[in-house]
């Protein structure tokens, strides 16, 4: 689970403006941080299948947001992927 400070730092990477929390860029940034946290948890607790299911749901949600963003504005998509260190 992310602390308020961690979430705020993740949001800074994807926000369109200061109060933005709902744009696809902001949501992808927060999801990426949550995915990283949960992946490190699962490395220590490899039998935690409930958390693994949640991780897969978050990855699918992030993929949907990225696909939407790529179709809407490819420049913003490539900038976000580069900033977050994702594929491509």
Secondary structure, 3 states (H helix, E strand, C coil): CCCHHHHHHHHHHHCCCCCCCCCHHHHHHHHHHHHHHHHHHHHHCCCCHHHHHHHHHHHHHHHHHHHHHHHHCHHHHHHHHHHHCCCC
